[in-house]
Amino acid sequence: MTTAETKHTSHSPNTLDEAAQRALDYYLNPKPTDEASGKAPTAQLFIVAPDIDTETLLANASEDLLSISAIAADLADDVDGSRRSVILAISRMADGVQLLVERAMDRLEVQATG
């Protein structure tokens, strides 16, 4: 018997199949991880940076809401009937949320000065 023949051990077909599947999964279907923590990421495509302060978050939300309202109001000029009503409702909802965000920003400002 040669050295190569003595090193070969017999494996059950199930063991070989499982090993092959793990190898294929490792190379062809890797499970992404967050390199810093080693945790698997969530299904979120985008995240907000965790170190951004609340005032900055609210200011950006406020600007986005203004943009949504402006886009919806502009679109409402181009359609009629029930679609116009839906688009105007979106614009008005964005305006209402805008007021809530502005109020939250005002409260943060009062807390910072008080």
Secondary structure, 3 states (H helix, E strand, C coil): CCHHHHHCCCCCHHHHHHHHHHHHHHHHCCCCCCCCCCCCCCCCCCCCCCCCCHHHHHHHHHHHHHHHHHHHHHHHCCCCHHHHHHHHHHHHHHHHHHHHHHHHHHHHHHHHHC
